[in-house]
């Protein structure tokens, strides 16, 4: 599909987690996820993660990339997602996160 301006070579599933964190603690997030990488890397089908946070409001979105929908769902059903949340420092999350899984249907890069 080289004639199309967008990429079809990244067929994956994504988990999207929406969370609100304490705005004054956003700088703790990279170190937290560095520590959690071994858990993620050990997860079957895990391809990568993006964490985006609005520093003013604390509104955050975490995009996890997975080989299959089952892989994306398994981290939650296996209890690993809950273990990851338990590693968050007290007071960092202002409310429980919401997580959903879907198929990546479009991807483009410059």
N, C-alpha and C positions, 0 to 999 in steps of 0.2 A: 504494500500500500504506500509506496514511496511517493506517489503523486498527491498525497494528501498532506496538508500542512501541520497535521497533528500526529502524535505518536500512537501507534497501536501495539507497540512491543512491550508494554507494561501492563499486562492483564493480571490484576491482583484484586484482592479484597481489602477494604479499609475498615478499621474501627475508628470511630470518631467519639472522643470523650470530651464533654463540655463540663468545665468546672470553673469555680470562682475561688481565687486565692487572695490572700491578704496582699494588697498592692505594695506595701512596704517590705514584702518578703520575696518578691519575684526573683531577686538575685540568688536565692537558695535553690531554685529549680534546676539549673544545669548540673550542679554538684549532686543533687538528689538522683537525677536520671543517669549520671555517670555511674553511681553506685548500683543502680537497678539494671544496668546493661547486661550483667551476667544472667539474670533471670530471663530477660527478654531474648538474649541470644540462645539460651537453652530451650526456648519455646519452639516447637515444631512449626515450620512455615513462616516464621517471623522474618520480614525483609527490612524493616526500618521504622523510624519514628520521627515525627516532626512535632515540636511543642511550640505553640504560638500563644503569647500572653500580652494583653493590653496592660501596660504598666500603670496607667491611670486608674483603671477600673478593677483590675485583677481578673477580668474575664479571660478565660483560657480555653484553647482547643488543642487537643492532642490527636494527631493523625497517626495511627499505626498501620503499617502495610503488611499484608499477609498473603501467602500463596493461595489459600482456599478459604472459603467462608467457614468451614469447619475449624480450620486453624485459628481464625479470628475469634470464633465463639469459644474454643476450647480453653483459652487463657482465663476466661471468666468461669466456665463450668468446672474447671480443675481447681479453682480456688486461688490460682496464682495472681489474678487481678486484685483480689481482696488482700493477699499478702503484700502486694505492691502498695496498696493504699495504706496498709498498717505501718509501712515504713515512712510515710509522710510525717514530718515533725508536727507535733501538736500545734494547732492554731494556723497552720498554713492553708488548709482548705477551709473556706468559709461556709460551705454547704456540700452535701454529698454530690459527687459527679454523676452525670448521666452518660451512658455509653450506648452506641448503636453500631451496627455492622452493615455495610453495603458493598456492592461491586463498583470498582473504579471503572467508569464508563468513558472518561475522557481525560487525557493528559497531554499537555503541550509544554515545551520548553523553548527558550529562545535559541 
